[in-house]
Amino acid sequence: MEHRAALRPRAATFETVLYRPDEVAERKQFGHWECDLIEFRKKFGKANVTSLVERVSRFAISCATMTDNPGR
């Protein structure tokens, strides 16, 4: 009996920050946001932190987000 290889989850494909448009890279235009997701180890609970930072003003917003993925 043959077994199928386990499928690995694929990460979303995004363009790298090296290919940002010049107006974004030079921080001359307001309204461009960066977003990061900080995932904690399972022993710290189910909460993660999402952070948003506006590139010109460096205004930052952070919020706790709950994971609904039982595998994490």
N, CA and C atoms as a LAMMPS dump frame, in Angstrom:
ITEM: TIMESTEP
0
ITEM: NUMBER OF ATOMS
216
ITEM: BOX BOUNDS ff ff ff
-5.0000000000000000e+02 5.0000000000000000e+02
-5.0000000000000000e+02 5.0000000000000000e+02
-5.0000000000000000e+02 5.0000000000000000e+02
ITEM: ATOMS id mol type element x y z
1 1 1 N 0.837 -1.176 0
2 1 2 C 0 0 0
3 1 3 C 0.888 1.248 0
4 2 1 N 0.621 2.154 -0.912
5 2 2 C 1.401 3.385 -1.003
6 2 3 C 0.801 4.453 -0.096
7 3 1 N 1.676 5.269 0.443
8 3 2 C 1.235 6.365 1.299
9 3 3 C 1.54 7.68 0.601
10 4 1 N 0.644 8.592 0.765
11 4 2 C 0.881 9.926 0.215
12 4 3 C 1.817 10.694 1.13
13 5 1 N 2.61 11.533 0.539
14 5 2 C 3.474 12.409 1.333
15 5 3 C 2.601 13.446 2.037
16 6 1 N 2.949 13.772 3.248
17 6 2 C 2.196 14.774 4.004
18 6 3 C 2.347 16.132 3.336
19 7 1 N 1.259 16.849 3.237
20 7 2 C 1.299 18.181 2.652
21 7 3 C 1.728 19.185 3.705
22 8 1 N 2.645 20.023 3.345
23 8 2 C 3.081 21.094 4.244
24 8 3 C 2.28 22.346 3.934
25 9 1 N 1.901 23.086 4.951
26 9 2 C 1.21 24.344 4.663
27 9 3 C 2.164 25.3 3.957
28 10 1 N 1.649 25.986 2.992
29 10 2 C 2.481 26.927 2.242
30 10 3 C 2.288 28.331 2.793
31 11 1 N 3.375 29.02 2.925
32 11 2 C 3.306 30.41 3.378
33 11 3 C 2.813 31.272 2.22
34 12 1 N 2.107 32.318 2.554
35 12 2 C 1.655 33.244 1.526
36 12 3 C 2.87 33.889 0.874
37 13 1 N 2.773 34.153 -0.402
38 13 2 C 3.894 34.771 -1.102
39 13 3 C 3.669 36.277 -1.162
40 14 1 N 4.596 37.015 -0.628
41 14 2 C 4.549 38.463 -0.636
42 14 3 C 5.839 38.981 -1.245
43 15 1 N 5.766 40.188 -1.764
44 15 2 C 6.986 40.792 -2.278
45 15 3 C 7.854 41.225 -1.105
46 16 1 N 9.14 41.102 -1.275
47 16 2 C 10.069 41.496 -0.232
48 16 3 C 10.119 43.022 -0.109
49 17 1 N 10.533 43.511 1.038
50 17 2 C 10.619 44.959 1.256
51 17 3 C 11.678 45.605 0.376
52 18 1 N 12.542 44.821 -0.219
53 18 2 C 13.562 45.373 -1.113
54 18 3 C 12.951 45.973 -2.373
55 19 1 N 11.736 45.568 -2.717
56 19 2 C 11.088 46.04 -3.942
57 19 3 C 9.989 47.051 -3.663
58 20 1 N 10.114 47.793 -2.575
59 20 2 C 9.134 48.833 -2.272
60 20 3 C 9.262 49.959 -3.292
61 21 1 N 8.147 50.62 -3.603
62 21 2 C 8.239 51.827 -4.43
63 21 3 C 9.068 52.887 -3.707
64 22 1 N 9.706 53.766 -4.453
65 22 2 C 10.592 54.779 -3.863
66 22 3 C 9.882 55.66 -2.843
67 23 1 N 8.63 56.088 -3.142
68 23 2 C 7.929 56.978 -2.209
69 23 3 C 7.642 56.296 -0.881
70 24 1 N 7.532 54.987 -0.88
71 24 2 C 7.329 54.248 0.364
72 24 3 C 8.663 54.08 1.085
73 25 1 N 9.693 53.708 0.352
74 25 2 C 11.006 53.466 0.951
75 25 3 C 11.593 54.735 1.564
76 26 1 N 11.323 55.889 0.95
77 26 2 C 11.886 57.154 1.44
78 26 3 C 11.037 57.794 2.537
79 27 1 N 9.909 57.205 2.86
80 27 2 C 9.012 57.697 3.917
81 27 3 C 8.597 59.151 3.696
82 28 1 N 8.238 59.496 2.465
83 28 2 C 7.818 60.86 2.166
84 28 3 C 6.301 61.004 2.105
85 29 1 N 5.59 59.915 1.989
86 29 2 C 4.143 59.953 1.814
87 29 3 C 3.463 59.257 2.988
88 30 1 N 2.545 59.98 3.634
89 30 2 C 1.818 59.423 4.773
90 30 3 C 0.814 58.381 4.291
91 31 1 N 0.592 57.356 5.095
92 31 2 C -0.461 56.394 4.814
93 31 3 C 0.013 55.001 4.466
94 32 1 N 1.306 54.76 4.514
95 32 2 C 1.826 53.421 4.251
96 32 3 C 2.091 52.737 5.59
97 33 1 N 1.491 51.576 5.782
98 33 2 C 1.541 50.866 7.051
99 33 3 C 2.318 49.573 6.918
100 34 1 N 3.023 49.221 7.977
101 34 2 C 3.67 47.911 8.078
102 34 3 C 2.918 47.121 9.135
103 35 1 N 2.786 45.842 8.915
104 35 2 C 2.064 44.988 9.849
105 35 3 C 2.935 43.789 10.195
106 36 1 N 2.976 43.449 11.456
107 36 2 C 3.713 42.272 11.916
108 36 3 C 2.823 41.466 12.846
109 37 1 N 2.989 40.168 12.796
110 37 2 C 2.289 39.26 13.698
111 37 3 C 3.334 38.587 14.566
112 38 1 N 3.169 38.7 15.871
113 38 2 C 4.093 38.079 16.821
114 38 3 C 3.369 36.896 17.439
115 39 1 N 3.873 35.703 17.183
116 39 2 C 3.248 34.494 17.707
117 39 3 C 4.049 33.996 18.896
118 40 1 N 3.354 33.733 19.994
119 40 2 C 4.005 33.248 21.2
120 40 3 C 3.997 31.731 21.243
121 41 1 N 4.872 31.187 22.051
122 41 2 C 4.879 29.737 22.249
123 41 3 C 3.576 29.293 22.887
124 42 1 N 3.235 28.064 22.658
125 42 2 C 1.977 27.514 23.155
126 42 3 C 1.854 27.656 24.672
127 43 1 N 2.975 27.573 25.395
128 43 2 C 2.906 27.629 26.86
129 43 3 C 2.477 29.002 27.377
130 44 1 N 2.528 30.037 26.53
131 44 2 C 2.103 31.369 26.941
132 44 3 C 0.63 31.625 26.642
133 45 1 N -0.065 30.657 26.105
134 45 2 C -1.491 30.803 25.822
135 45 3 C -1.767 30.931 24.34
136 46 1 N -3.01 31.279 24.043
137 46 2 C -3.443 31.326 22.654
138 46 3 C -3.328 32.713 22.026
139 47 1 N -2.968 33.711 22.798
140 47 2 C -2.933 35.071 22.27
141 47 3 C -1.673 35.328 21.463
142 48 1 N -1.833 36.106 20.429
143 48 2 C -0.728 36.614 19.63
144 48 3 C -0.841 38.134 19.648
145 49 1 N 0.158 38.823 19.14
146 49 2 C 0.112 40.278 19.075
147 49 3 C 0.275 40.704 17.622
148 50 1 N -0.622 41.575 17.181
149 50 2 C -0.516 42.168 15.857
150 50 3 C -0.085 43.614 16.048
151 51 1 N 0.929 44.04 15.316
152 51 2 C 1.371 45.432 15.414
153 51 3 C 1.288 46.088 14.04
154 52 1 N 0.812 47.329 14.043
155 52 2 C 0.729 48.142 12.835
156 52 3 C 1.536 49.404 13.077
157 53 1 N 2.363 49.788 12.116
158 53 2 C 3.178 50.996 12.251
159 53 3 C 3.066 51.798 10.962
160 54 1 N 2.684 53.079 11.095
161 54 2 C 2.656 53.972 9.942
162 54 3 C 4.083 54.431 9.703
163 55 1 N 4.556 54.366 8.465
164 55 2 C 5.98 54.532 8.191
165 55 3 C 6.488 55.961 8.365
166 56 1 N 5.695 56.99 8.083
167 56 2 C 6.179 58.367 8.194
168 56 3 C 6.159 58.842 9.64
169 57 1 N 5.015 58.731 10.291
170 57 2 C 4.868 59.253 11.651
171 57 3 C 5.361 58.278 12.712
172 58 1 N 5.552 57.021 12.31
173 58 2 C 5.927 55.936 13.223
174 58 3 C 4.854 55.695 14.292
175 59 1 N 3.622 56.129 14.003
176 59 2 C 2.494 55.861 14.889
177 59 3 C 2.277 54.357 14.919
178 60 1 N 2.16 53.794 16.121
179 60 2 C 2.053 52.339 16.262
180 60 3 C 0.776 51.951 16.987
181 61 1 N 0.188 50.869 16.532
182 61 2 C -0.98 50.265 17.165
183 61 3 C -0.646 48.802 17.392
184 62 1 N -0.881 48.326 18.597
185 62 2 C -0.681 46.908 18.905
186 62 3 C -1.954 46.368 19.527
187 63 1 N -2.299 45.15 19.179
188 63 2 C -3.483 44.538 19.777
189 63 3 C -3.285 43.035 19.895
190 64 1 N -3.892 42.484 20.925
191 64 2 C -3.846 41.036 21.119
192 64 3 C -4.846 40.398 20.172
193 65 1 N -4.437 39.33 19.537
194 65 2 C -5.325 38.581 18.657
195 65 3 C -5.318 37.133 19.108
196 66 1 N -6.475 36.536 19.106
197 66 2 C -6.588 35.147 19.541
198 66 3 C -6.493 34.231 18.332
199 67 1 N -5.808 33.129 18.494
200 67 2 C -5.716 32.16 17.412
201 67 3 C -6.864 31.17 17.525
202 68 1 N -7.394 30.78 16.388
203 68 2 C -8.439 29.762 16.399
204 68 3 C -7.916 28.456 15.814
205 69 1 N -6.617 28.397 15.603
206 69 2 C -5.995 27.204 15.049
207 69 3 C -5.559 26.305 16.201
208 70 1 N -6.209 25.171 16.412
209 70 2 C -5.857 24.321 17.553
210 70 3 C -4.48 23.683 17.43
211 71 1 N -3.898 23.704 16.245
212 71 2 C -2.578 23.11 16.06
213 71 3 C -1.449 24.012 16.493
214 72 1 N -1.75 25.231 16.87
215 72 2 C -0.699 26.185 17.245
216 72 3 C -0.737 26.483 18.701
